């Protein structure tokens, strides 16, 4: 491995405070990361990192070295990116975070079609329903379904609204009764989407009226598809993006609850680090993704 790659490996270990975490980020084995950093230390004749059983940290010499070389590595990466952009080359790697349900339903087709047009772009998709920190976790972009961003350091791009719907199975409603107003939900089993163990609240409104209901129940899950399966199984009422439950609604496995009430608007959105200008491969993938979504969803696919 060359000196530049060794320096990049060292900087990643320093950022992650872990050889194993750095190995996952770089697509290497922990042993190869350890050897690479040890080789760099041997070449420099100084110890860059303190290793303990619990954590890896910088020595004073390592901190000084990292402060000097990190801007050089970042500048070289920018120069490479700008040169590729000038030549209209999309080759390179792209690291994308996406929510689990949307990713499973949409991204296989997106990647398959994108690779035909841009075979030199390597795309790494990581599916998670948590809100990743795209700056700290080194993503080129994140696909999210959410309201407006709270992290002001990022750039965001709205793609389209994502309608949501309250649903339950016919068997659940037959056993428990059909709610007429939001207050009826307080006596029924609700399936909550939770984020870090927080109970979900549902804000429901219609002209001249607004209600907030706490989604109390035995189950709280951090994945929409899982909640949809529980709803189909008759375990309660769930509030979900329509694209997740579209097929179950069409087949009669689920029905809408309180159809006259609506929820606050959420959007399918792309989030970026604070680029001065989007790298060409990021912009190209973003444009392709947006065109695919608008064409497929607006043509009658999940809405």
Secondary structure, DSSP 8 states (H G I E B T S, - for coil): --HHHHHHHHHHHHHHT-HHHHHHHHT--HHHHHHHHHHHHHHHTS--EEE-SS-EEE-HHHHHHHHHHHHHHHHHHHHHHHHHHHTT---EEEEEEE-HHHIIIIIHHHHHHHHHH-TTEEEEEEE-SS---TTTTT-SEEEEEESS-S-TTSEEEEEEE--EEEEE-HHHHHHH---SSGGGGGGS-EEEE-BTTB--EEEEEETTEEEEEE--SS-EES-HHHHHHHHHTTS-EEEEEHHHHHHHHHHTSSEESSTT-EE---EEEEEE---SS--HHHHHHHHHHHHHHHHHHHTTS--
